[in-house]
Each structure stands twice: as structure tokens, then as C-alpha cells.
Amino acid sequence: MTQEARELLQKALALPDNERAELAGSLISSLDATVDPDVDAAWQAEVIRRLHEVQSGKVGTISWEEVQQKGRTLLHGE
């Protein structure tokens, strides 16, 4: 990393959380602005498939609290 990049990083780290998040998103987006239409179409189809499964009752949902607890269990063995 160049000195200029290190200085930019230090300035960025001093920003409030919301500004750092926005900056990070912009930087990541700038790395690959190309959208593969096949991938986008595949994700759209997957979203629709999952929505239909939930709406039909084939699969159920769980609460955000349960998701968090499962995540903590996986990460920390709680």
C-alpha cells in the first residue's frame, strides 16, 4: 500500500460509521461495475422460487432473533 493510500485509509477510518459504510460500498462497487445478465437473471429466478415456496407454505420462516441465536451458536458454541 502506498503512503497516499495509507493516509486515505487513516482519514476514512476517522469518519462516522455511516460515512465509512457508504465509502466502503462505493469502493467495492467501483471494483466491478460489470453486471453479468445471466447471473442477475439466475438470482431473480431464485428469489421468485423462494418467494413462491414461502407463500405456498412449502417452507416456513424463522424470526430474526432465532437467526441471531443460531449465528451465535455457530460462532461461539453458545
mmCIF file as gemmi writes it, N, C-alpha and C atoms, coordinates in Angstrom:
data_model
loop_
_atom_site.group_PDB
_atom_site.id
_atom_site.type_symbol
_atom_site.label_atom_id
_atom_site.label_alt_id
_atom_site.label_comp_id
_atom_site.label_asym_id
_atom_site.label_entity_id
_atom_site.label_seq_id
_atom_site.pdbx_PDB_ins_code
_atom_site.Cartn_x
_atom_site.Cartn_y
_atom_site.Cartn_z
_atom_site.occupancy
_atom_site.B_iso_or_equiv
_atom_site.pdbx_formal_charge
_atom_site.auth_seq_id
_atom_site.auth_asym_id
_atom_site.pdbx_PDB_model_num
ATOM 1 N N . MET Axp A 1 ? 0.853 -1.166 0 1 0 ? 1 A 1
ATOM 2 C CA . MET Axp A 1 ? 0 0 0 1 0 ? 1 A 1
ATOM 3 C C . MET Axp A 1 ? 0.902 1.233 0 1 0 ? 1 A 1
ATOM 4 N N . THR Axp A 2 ? 0.577 2.182 -0.828 1 0 ? 2 A 1
ATOM 5 C CA . THR Axp A 2 ? 1.378 3.399 -0.904 1 0 ? 2 A 1
ATOM 6 C C . THR Axp A 2 ? 1.11 4.284 0.314 1 0 ? 2 A 1
ATOM 7 N N . GLN Axp A 3 ? 1.983 5.25 0.516 1 0 ? 3 A 1
ATOM 8 C CA . GLN Axp A 3 ? 1.812 6.202 1.613 1 0 ? 3 A 1
ATOM 9 C C . GLN Axp A 3 ? 0.501 6.972 1.442 1 0 ? 3 A 1
ATOM 10 N N . GLU Axp A 4 ? 0.203 7.35 0.195 1 0 ? 4 A 1
ATOM 11 C CA . GLU Axp A 4 ? -1.035 8.08 -0.073 1 0 ? 4 A 1
ATOM 12 C C . GLU Axp A 4 ? -2.258 7.228 0.314 1 0 ? 4 A 1
ATOM 13 N N . ALA Axp A 5 ? -2.222 5.944 -0.027 1 0 ? 5 A 1
ATOM 14 C CA . ALA Axp A 5 ? -3.329 5.052 0.318 1 0 ? 5 A 1
ATOM 15 C C . ALA Axp A 5 ? -3.449 4.897 1.828 1 0 ? 5 A 1
ATOM 16 N N . ARG Axp A 6 ? -2.319 4.785 2.524 1 0 ? 6 A 1
ATOM 17 C CA . ARG Axp A 6 ? -2.352 4.673 3.991 1 0 ? 6 A 1
ATOM 18 C C . ARG Axp A 6 ? -2.963 5.927 4.62 1 0 ? 6 A 1
ATOM 19 N N . GLU Axp A 7 ? -2.604 7.093 4.072 1 0 ? 7 A 1
ATOM 20 C CA . GLU Axp A 7 ? -3.159 8.344 4.588 1 0 ? 7 A 1
ATOM 21 C C . GLU Axp A 7 ? -4.665 8.407 4.342 1 0 ? 7 A 1
ATOM 22 N N . LEU Axp A 8 ? -5.101 8.001 3.168 1 0 ? 8 A 1
ATOM 23 C CA . LEU Axp A 8 ? -6.524 7.965 2.864 1 0 ? 8 A 1
ATOM 24 C C . LEU Axp A 8 ? -7.255 7.013 3.801 1 0 ? 8 A 1
ATOM 25 N N . LEU Axp A 9 ? -6.637 5.861 4.059 1 0 ? 9 A 1
ATOM 26 C CA . LEU Axp A 9 ? -7.238 4.885 4.959 1 0 ? 9 A 1
ATOM 27 C C . LEU Axp A 9 ? -7.41 5.474 6.351 1 0 ? 9 A 1
ATOM 28 N N . GLN Axp A 10 ? -6.399 6.133 6.855 1 0 ? 10 A 1
ATOM 29 C CA . GLN Axp A 10 ? -6.479 6.741 8.19 1 0 ? 10 A 1
ATOM 30 C C . GLN Axp A 10 ? -7.594 7.779 8.242 1 0 ? 10 A 1
ATOM 31 N N . LYS Axp A 11 ? -7.722 8.598 7.186 1 0 ? 11 A 1
ATOM 32 C CA . LYS Axp A 11 ? -8.794 9.589 7.143 1 0 ? 11 A 1
ATOM 33 C C . LYS Axp A 11 ? -10.155 8.9 7.078 1 0 ? 11 A 1
ATOM 34 N N . ALA Axp A 12 ? -10.25 7.843 6.283 1 0 ? 12 A 1
ATOM 35 C CA . ALA Axp A 12 ? -11.514 7.116 6.154 1 0 ? 12 A 1
ATOM 36 C C . ALA Axp A 12 ? -11.911 6.47 7.471 1 0 ? 12 A 1
ATOM 37 N N . LEU Axp A 13 ? -10.962 5.914 8.191 1 0 ? 13 A 1
ATOM 38 C CA . LEU Axp A 13 ? -11.261 5.27 9.469 1 0 ? 13 A 1
ATOM 39 C C . LEU Axp A 13 ? -11.735 6.256 10.528 1 0 ? 13 A 1
ATOM 40 N N . ALA Axp A 14 ? -11.433 7.538 10.337 1 0 ? 14 A 1
ATOM 41 C CA . ALA Axp A 14 ? -11.862 8.565 11.288 1 0 ? 14 A 1
ATOM 42 C C . ALA Axp A 14 ? -13.291 9.042 11.022 1 0 ? 14 A 1
ATOM 43 N N . LEU Axp A 15 ? -13.878 8.624 9.909 1 0 ? 15 A 1
ATOM 44 C CA . LEU Axp A 15 ? -15.241 9.029 9.565 1 0 ? 15 A 1
ATOM 45 C C . LEU Axp A 15 ? -16.257 8.326 10.459 1 0 ? 15 A 1
ATOM 46 N N . PRO Axp A 16 ? -17.439 8.921 10.597 1 0 ? 16 A 1
ATOM 47 C CA . PRO Axp A 16 ? -18.517 8.234 11.324 1 0 ? 16 A 1
ATOM 48 C C . PRO Axp A 16 ? -18.888 6.925 10.617 1 0 ? 16 A 1
ATOM 49 N N . ASP Axp A 17 ? -19.483 6 11.375 1 0 ? 17 A 1
ATOM 50 C CA . ASP Axp A 17 ? -19.815 4.676 10.85 1 0 ? 17 A 1
ATOM 51 C C . ASP Axp A 17 ? -20.594 4.724 9.542 1 0 ? 17 A 1
ATOM 52 N N . ASN Axp A 18 ? -21.628 5.552 9.487 1 0 ? 18 A 1
ATOM 53 C CA . ASN Axp A 18 ? -22.462 5.57 8.278 1 0 ? 18 A 1
ATOM 54 C C . ASN Axp A 18 ? -21.683 6.065 7.063 1 0 ? 18 A 1
ATOM 55 N N . GLU Axp A 19 ? -20.789 7.028 7.243 1 0 ? 19 A 1
ATOM 56 C CA . GLU Axp A 19 ? -19.987 7.518 6.12 1 0 ? 19 A 1
ATOM 57 C C . GLU Axp A 19 ? -18.95 6.479 5.696 1 0 ? 19 A 1
ATOM 58 N N . ARG Axp A 20 ? -18.365 5.755 6.675 1 0 ? 20 A 1
ATOM 59 C CA . ARG Axp A 20 ? -17.416 4.684 6.331 1 0 ? 20 A 1
ATOM 60 C C . ARG Axp A 20 ? -18.112 3.6 5.541 1 0 ? 20 A 1
ATOM 61 N N . ALA Axp A 21 ? -19.337 3.238 5.949 1 0 ? 21 A 1
ATOM 62 C CA . ALA Axp A 21 ? -20.088 2.197 5.247 1 0 ? 21 A 1
ATOM 63 C C . ALA Axp A 21 ? -20.394 2.632 3.819 1 0 ? 21 A 1
ATOM 64 N N . GLU Axp A 22 ? -20.801 3.88 3.645 1 0 ? 22 A 1
ATOM 65 C CA . GLU Axp A 22 ? -21.102 4.384 2.306 1 0 ? 22 A 1
ATOM 66 C C . GLU Axp A 22 ? -19.839 4.398 1.444 1 0 ? 22 A 1
ATOM 67 N N . LEU Axp A 23 ? -18.732 4.84 2.017 1 0 ? 23 A 1
ATOM 68 C CA . LEU Axp A 23 ? -17.469 4.87 1.293 1 0 ? 23 A 1
ATOM 69 C C . LEU Axp A 23 ? -17.025 3.457 0.913 1 0 ? 23 A 1
ATOM 70 N N . ALA Axp A 24 ? -17.141 2.528 1.843 1 0 ? 24 A 1
ATOM 71 C CA . ALA Axp A 24 ? -16.758 1.14 1.567 1 0 ? 24 A 1
ATOM 72 C C . ALA Axp A 24 ? -17.597 0.564 0.439 1 0 ? 24 A 1
ATOM 73 N N . GLY Axp A 25 ? -18.895 0.811 0.476 1 0 ? 25 A 1
ATOM 74 C CA . GLY Axp A 25 ? -19.769 0.332 -0.587 1 0 ? 25 A 1
ATOM 75 C C . GLY Axp A 25 ? -19.389 0.908 -1.939 1 0 ? 25 A 1
ATOM 76 N N . SER Axp A 26 ? -19.066 2.189 -1.956 1 0 ? 26 A 1
ATOM 77 C CA . SER Axp A 26 ? -18.665 2.833 -3.209 1 0 ? 26 A 1
ATOM 78 C C . SER Axp A 26 ? -17.365 2.25 -3.739 1 0 ? 26 A 1
ATOM 79 N N . LEU Axp A 27 ? -16.42 2.007 -2.848 1 0 ? 27 A 1
ATOM 80 C CA . LEU Axp A 27 ? -15.146 1.426 -3.279 1 0 ? 27 A 1
ATOM 81 C C . LEU Axp A 27 ? -15.339 0.016 -3.827 1 0 ? 27 A 1
ATOM 82 N N . ILE Axp A 28 ? -16.123 -0.783 -3.148 1 0 ? 28 A 1
ATOM 83 C CA . ILE Axp A 28 ? -16.366 -2.147 -3.612 1 0 ? 28 A 1
ATOM 84 C C . ILE Axp A 28 ? -17.079 -2.13 -4.955 1 0 ? 28 A 1
ATOM 85 N N . SER Axp A 29 ? -18.066 -1.267 -5.079 1 0 ? 29 A 1
ATOM 86 C CA . SER Axp A 29 ? -18.804 -1.172 -6.346 1 0 ? 29 A 1
ATOM 87 C C . SER Axp A 29 ? -17.895 -0.757 -7.493 1 0 ? 29 A 1
ATOM 88 N N . SER Axp A 30 ? -16.9 0.058 -7.188 1 0 ? 30 A 1
ATOM 89 C CA . SER Axp A 30 ? -16.016 0.541 -8.242 1 0 ? 30 A 1
ATOM 90 C C . SER Axp A 30 ? -15.091 -0.543 -8.789 1 0 ? 30 A 1
ATOM 91 N N . LEU Axp A 31 ? -14.931 -1.64 -8.045 1 0 ? 31 A 1
ATOM 92 C CA . LEU Axp A 31 ? -14.029 -2.699 -8.481 1 0 ? 31 A 1
ATOM 93 C C . LEU Axp A 31 ? -14.591 -3.513 -9.637 1 0 ? 31 A 1
ATOM 94 N N . ASP Axp A 32 ? -15.896 -3.679 -9.669 1 0 ? 32 A 1
ATOM 95 C CA . ASP Axp A 32 ? -16.506 -4.469 -10.735 1 0 ? 32 A 1
ATOM 96 C C . ASP Axp A 32 ? -17.872 -3.904 -11.072 1 0 ? 32 A 1
ATOM 97 N N . ALA Axp A 33 ? -17.873 -2.993 -12.028 1 0 ? 33 A 1
ATOM 98 C CA . ALA Axp A 33 ? -19.125 -2.346 -12.405 1 0 ? 33 A 1
ATOM 99 C C . ALA Axp A 33 ? -19.897 -3.169 -13.435 1 0 ? 33 A 1
ATOM 100 N N . THR Axp A 34 ? -19.302 -4.265 -13.914 1 0 ? 34 A 1
ATOM 101 C CA . THR Axp A 34 ? -19.948 -5.086 -14.927 1 0 ? 34 A 1
ATOM 102 C C . THR Axp A 34 ? -20.941 -6.046 -14.274 1 0 ? 34 A 1
ATOM 103 N N . VAL Axp A 35 ? -22.167 -6.017 -14.753 1 0 ? 35 A 1
ATOM 104 C CA . VAL Axp A 35 ? -23.186 -6.935 -14.252 1 0 ? 35 A 1
ATOM 105 C C . VAL Axp A 35 ? -23.409 -8.006 -15.305 1 0 ? 35 A 1
ATOM 106 N N . ASP Axp A 36 ? -23.228 -9.24 -14.908 1 0 ? 36 A 1
ATOM 107 C CA . ASP Axp A 36 ? -23.459 -10.364 -15.811 1 0 ? 36 A 1
ATOM 108 C C . ASP Axp A 36 ? -24.96 -10.614 -15.874 1 0 ? 36 A 1
ATOM 109 N N . PRO Axp A 37 ? -25.585 -10.382 -17.029 1 0 ? 37 A 1
ATOM 110 C CA . PRO Axp A 37 ? -27.041 -10.55 -17.106 1 0 ? 37 A 1
ATOM 111 C C . PRO Axp A 37 ? -27.501 -11.966 -16.791 1 0 ? 37 A 1
ATOM 112 N N . ASP Axp A 38 ? -26.686 -12.969 -17.081 1 0 ? 38 A 1
ATOM 113 C CA . ASP Axp A 38 ? -27.052 -14.346 -16.769 1 0 ? 38 A 1
ATOM 114 C C . ASP Axp A 38 ? -27.12 -14.567 -15.263 1 0 ? 38 A 1
ATOM 115 N N . VAL Axp A 39 ? -26.158 -14.006 -14.547 1 0 ? 39 A 1
ATOM 116 C CA . VAL Axp A 39 ? -26.138 -14.141 -13.095 1 0 ? 39 A 1
ATOM 117 C C . VAL Axp A 39 ? -27.31 -13.375 -12.493 1 0 ? 39 A 1
ATOM 118 N N . ASP Axp A 40 ? -27.542 -12.173 -12.994 1 0 ? 40 A 1
ATOM 119 C CA . ASP Axp A 40 ? -28.657 -11.377 -12.495 1 0 ? 40 A 1
ATOM 120 C C . ASP Axp A 40 ? -29.978 -12.107 -12.725 1 0 ? 40 A 1
ATOM 121 N N . ALA Axp A 41 ? -30.152 -12.686 -13.884 1 0 ? 41 A 1
ATOM 122 C CA . ALA Axp A 41 ? -31.386 -13.424 -14.189 1 0 ? 41 A 1
ATOM 123 C C . ALA Axp A 41 ? -31.519 -14.654 -13.29 1 0 ? 41 A 1
ATOM 124 N N . ALA Axp A 42 ? -30.413 -15.333 -13.03 1 0 ? 42 A 1
ATOM 125 C CA . ALA Axp A 42 ? -30.445 -16.508 -12.162 1 0 ? 42 A 1
ATOM 126 C C . ALA Axp A 42 ? -30.855 -16.121 -10.743 1 0 ? 42 A 1
ATOM 127 N N . TRP Axp A 43 ? -30.326 -15.003 -10.226 1 0 ? 43 A 1
ATOM 128 C CA . TRP Axp A 43 ? -30.706 -14.553 -8.893 1 0 ? 43 A 1
ATOM 129 C C . TRP Axp A 43 ? -32.18 -14.161 -8.851 1 0 ? 43 A 1
ATOM 130 N N . GLN Axp A 44 ? -32.651 -13.502 -9.892 1 0 ? 44 A 1
ATOM 131 C CA . GLN Axp A 44 ? -34.068 -13.132 -9.941 1 0 ? 44 A 1
ATOM 132 C C . GLN Axp A 44 ? -34.954 -14.384 -9.885 1 0 ? 44 A 1
ATOM 133 N N . ALA Axp A 45 ? -34.578 -15.392 -10.649 1 0 ? 45 A 1
ATOM 134 C CA . ALA Axp A 45 ? -35.346 -16.646 -10.659 1 0 ? 45 A 1
ATOM 135 C C . ALA Axp A 45 ? -35.316 -17.311 -9.284 1 0 ? 45 A 1
ATOM 136 N N . GLU Axp A 46 ? -34.163 -17.278 -8.616 1 0 ? 46 A 1
ATOM 137 C CA . GLU Axp A 46 ? -34.037 -17.88 -7.283 1 0 ? 46 A 1
ATOM 138 C C . GLU Axp A 46 ? -34.91 -17.139 -6.268 1 0 ? 46 A 1
ATOM 139 N N . VAL Axp A 47 ? -34.909 -15.823 -6.33 1 0 ? 47 A 1
ATOM 140 C CA . VAL Axp A 47 ? -35.733 -15.029 -5.417 1 0 ? 47 A 1
ATOM 141 C C . VAL Axp A 47 ? -37.208 -15.371 -5.615 1 0 ? 47 A 1
ATOM 142 N N . ILE Axp A 48 ? -37.643 -15.447 -6.851 1 0 ? 48 A 1
ATOM 143 C CA . ILE Axp A 48 ? -39.04 -15.777 -7.15 1 0 ? 48 A 1
ATOM 144 C C . ILE Axp A 48 ? -39.383 -17.184 -6.664 1 0 ? 48 A 1
ATOM 145 N N . ARG Axp A 49 ? -38.476 -18.14 -6.887 1 0 ? 49 A 1
ATOM 146 C CA . ARG Axp A 49 ? -38.705 -19.517 -6.442 1 0 ? 49 A 1
ATOM 147 C C . ARG Axp A 49 ? -38.877 -19.568 -4.932 1 0 ? 49 A 1
ATOM 148 N N . ARG Axp A 50 ? -37.99 -18.881 -4.215 1 0 ? 50 A 1
ATOM 149 C CA . ARG Axp A 50 ? -38.068 -18.894 -2.753 1 0 ? 50 A 1
ATOM 150 C C . ARG Axp A 50 ? -39.327 -18.19 -2.249 1 0 ? 50 A 1
ATOM 151 N N . LEU Axp A 51 ? -39.693 -17.104 -2.895 1 0 ? 51 A 1
ATOM 152 C CA . LEU Axp A 51 ? -40.912 -16.403 -2.514 1 0 ? 51 A 1
ATOM 153 C C . LEU Axp A 51 ? -42.127 -17.306 -2.671 1 0 ? 51 A 1
ATOM 154 N N . HIS Axp A 52 ? -42.197 -18.02 -3.78 1 0 ? 52 A 1
ATOM 155 C CA . HIS Axp A 52 ? -43.318 -18.938 -4.003 1 0 ? 52 A 1
ATOM 156 C C . HIS Axp A 52 ? -43.346 -20.059 -2.96 1 0 ? 52 A 1
ATOM 157 N N . GLU Axp A 53 ? -42.177 -20.55 -2.571 1 0 ? 53 A 1
ATOM 158 C CA . GLU Axp A 53 ? -42.128 -21.595 -1.549 1 0 ? 53 A 1
ATOM 159 C C . GLU Axp A 53 ? -42.676 -21.093 -0.216 1 0 ? 53 A 1
ATOM 160 N N . VAL Axp A 54 ? -42.334 -19.864 0.142 1 0 ? 54 A 1
ATOM 161 C CA . VAL Axp A 54 ? -42.837 -19.301 1.397 1 0 ? 54 A 1
ATOM 162 C C . VAL Axp A 54 ? -44.337 -19.047 1.294 1 0 ? 54 A 1
ATOM 163 N N . GLN Axp A 55 ? -44.764 -18.44 0.193 1 0 ? 55 A 1
ATOM 164 C CA . GLN Axp A 55 ? -46.183 -18.116 0.032 1 0 ? 55 A 1
ATOM 165 C C . GLN Axp A 55 ? -47.064 -19.365 -0.009 1 0 ? 55 A 1
ATOM 166 N N . SER Axp A 56 ? -46.539 -20.446 -0.559 1 0 ? 56 A 1
ATOM 167 C CA . SER Axp A 56 ? -47.336 -21.673 -0.653 1 0 ? 56 A 1
ATOM 168 C C . SER Axp A 56 ? -47.347 -22.473 0.647 1 0 ? 56 A 1
ATOM 169 N N . GLY Axp A 57 ? -46.468 -22.109 1.571 1 0 ? 57 A 1
ATOM 170 C CA . GLY Axp A 57 ? -46.383 -22.844 2.825 1 0 ? 57 A 1
ATOM 171 C C . GLY Axp A 57 ? -45.442 -24.033 2.752 1 0 ? 57 A 1
ATOM 172 N N . LYS Axp A 58 ? -44.801 -24.225 1.613 1 0 ? 58 A 1
ATOM 173 C CA . LYS Axp A 58 ? -43.858 -25.341 1.459 1 0 ? 58 A 1
ATOM 174 C C . LYS Axp A 58 ? -42.686 -25.194 2.433 1 0 ? 58 A 1
ATOM 175 N N . VAL Axp A 59 ? -42.256 -23.969 2.664 1 0 ? 59 A 1
ATOM 176 C CA . VAL Axp A 59 ? -41.211 -23.7 3.65 1 0 ? 59 A 1
ATOM 177 C C . VAL Axp A 59 ? -41.701 -22.618 4.586 1 0 ? 59 A 1
ATOM 178 N N . GLY Axp A 60 ? -41.149 -22.601 5.769 1 0 ? 60 A 1
ATOM 179 C CA . GLY Axp A 60 ? -41.53 -21.602 6.749 1 0 ? 60 A 1
ATOM 180 C C . GLY Axp A 60 ? -40.418 -20.595 6.953 1 0 ? 60 A 1
ATOM 181 N N . THR Axp A 61 ? -40.711 -19.588 7.72 1 0 ? 61 A 1
ATOM 182 C CA . THR Axp A 61 ? -39.714 -18.582 8.054 1 0 ? 61 A 1
ATOM 183 C C . THR Axp A 61 ? -39.397 -18.688 9.54 1 0 ? 61 A 1
ATOM 184 N N . ILE Axp A 62 ? -38.295 -18.073 9.929 1 0 ? 62 A 1
ATOM 185 C CA . ILE Axp A 62 ? -37.935 -18.01 11.344 1 0 ? 62 A 1
ATOM 186 C C . ILE Axp A 62 ? -37.674 -16.547 11.698 1 0 ? 62 A 1
ATOM 187 N N . SER Axp A 63 ? -37.779 -16.229 12.954 1 0 ? 63 A 1
ATOM 188 C CA . SER Axp A 63 ? -37.611 -14.85 13.41 1 0 ? 63 A 1
ATOM 189 C C . SER Axp A 63 ? -36.144 -14.436 13.345 1 0 ? 63 A 1
ATOM 190 N N . TRP Axp A 64 ? -35.934 -13.115 13.287 1 0 ? 64 A 1
ATOM 191 C CA . TRP Axp A 64 ? -34.58 -12.574 13.276 1 0 ? 64 A 1
ATOM 192 C C . TRP Axp A 64 ? -33.852 -12.966 14.564 1 0 ? 64 A 1
ATOM 193 N N . GLU Axp A 65 ? -34.554 -13.006 15.677 1 0 ? 65 A 1
ATOM 194 C CA . GLU Axp A 65 ? -33.933 -13.398 16.94 1 0 ? 65 A 1
ATOM 195 C C . GLU Axp A 65 ? -33.396 -14.825 16.873 1 0 ? 65 A 1
ATOM 196 N N . GLU Axp A 66 ? -34.156 -15.71 16.236 1 0 ? 66 A 1
ATOM 197 C CA . GLU Axp A 66 ? -33.702 -17.098 16.093 1 0 ? 66 A 1
ATOM 198 C C . GLU Axp A 66 ? -32.482 -17.185 15.182 1 0 ? 66 A 1
ATOM 199 N N . VAL Axp A 67 ? -32.486 -16.392 14.128 1 0 ? 67 A 1
ATOM 200 C CA . VAL Axp A 67 ? -31.325 -16.361 13.226 1 0 ? 67 A 1
ATOM 201 C C . VAL Axp A 67 ? -30.086 -15.908 13.991 1 0 ? 67 A 1
ATOM 202 N N . GLN Axp A 68 ? -30.246 -14.852 14.783 1 0 ? 68 A 1
ATOM 203 C CA . GLN Axp A 68 ? -29.12 -14.351 15.57 1 0 ? 68 A 1
ATOM 204 C C . GLN Axp A 68 ? -28.608 -15.403 16.545 1 0 ? 68 A 1
ATOM 205 N N . GLN Axp A 69 ? -29.533 -16.086 17.222 1 0 ? 69 A 1
ATOM 206 C CA . GLN Axp A 69 ? -29.126 -17.113 18.185 1 0 ? 69 A 1
ATOM 207 C C . GLN Axp A 69 ? -28.387 -18.248 17.487 1 0 ? 69 A 1
ATOM 208 N N . LYS Axp A 70 ? -28.885 -18.681 16.339 1 0 ? 70 A 1
ATOM 209 C CA . LYS Axp A 70 ? -28.193 -19.741 15.596 1 0 ? 70 A 1
ATOM 210 C C . LYS Axp A 70 ? -26.802 -19.286 15.169 1 0 ? 70 A 1
ATOM 211 N N . GLY Axp A 71 ? -26.691 -18.022 14.759 1 0 ? 71 A 1
ATOM 212 C CA . GLY Axp A 71 ? -25.381 -17.48 14.377 1 0 ? 71 A 1
ATOM 213 C C . GLY Axp A 71 ? -24.421 -17.466 15.543 1 0 ? 71 A 1
ATOM 214 N N . ARG Axp A 72 ? -24.918 -17.02 16.708 1 0 ? 72 A 1
ATOM 215 C CA . ARG Axp A 72 ? -24.057 -17.018 17.901 1 0 ? 72 A 1
ATOM 216 C C . ARG Axp A 72 ? -23.621 -18.435 18.263 1 0 ? 72 A 1
ATOM 217 N N . THR Axp A 73 ? -24.538 -19.369 18.155 1 0 ? 73 A 1
ATOM 218 C CA . THR Axp A 73 ? -24.211 -20.76 18.469 1 0 ? 73 A 1
ATOM 219 C C . THR Axp A 73 ? -23.129 -21.28 17.536 1 0 ? 73 A 1
ATOM 220 N N . LEU Axp A 74 ? -23.269 -20.988 16.248 1 0 ? 74 A 1
ATOM 221 C CA . LEU Axp A 74 ? -22.276 -21.448 15.288 1 0 ? 74 A 1
ATOM 222 C C . LEU Axp A 74 ? -20.916 -20.795 15.524 1 0 ? 74 A 1
ATOM 223 N N . LEU Axp A 75 ? -20.925 -19.52 15.869 1 0 ? 75 A 1
ATOM 224 C CA . LEU Axp A 75 ? -19.669 -18.803 16.054 1 0 ? 75 A 1
ATOM 225 C C . LEU Axp A 75 ? -19.002 -19.084 17.385 1 0 ? 75 A 1
ATOM 226 N N . HIS Axp A 76 ? -19.81 -19.193 18.436 1 0 ? 76 A 1
ATOM 227 C CA . HIS Axp A 76 ? -19.24 -19.271 19.78 1 0 ? 76 A 1
ATOM 228 C C . HIS Axp A 76 ? -19.577 -20.551 20.523 1 0 ? 76 A 1
ATOM 229 N N . GLY Axp A 77 ? -20.388 -21.407 19.944 1 0 ? 77 A 1
ATOM 230 C CA . GLY Axp A 77 ? -20.776 -22.625 20.626 1 0 ? 77 A 1
ATOM 231 C C . GLY Axp A 77 ? -21.661 -22.374 21.827 1 0 ? 77 A 1
ATOM 232 N N . GLU Axp A 78 ? -22.402 -21.256 21.823 1 0 ? 78 A 1
ATOM 233 C CA . GLU Axp A 78 ? -23.289 -20.919 22.954 1 0 ? 78 A 1
ATOM 234 C C . GLU Axp A 78 ? -24.525 -21.794 22.959 1 0 ? 78 A 1
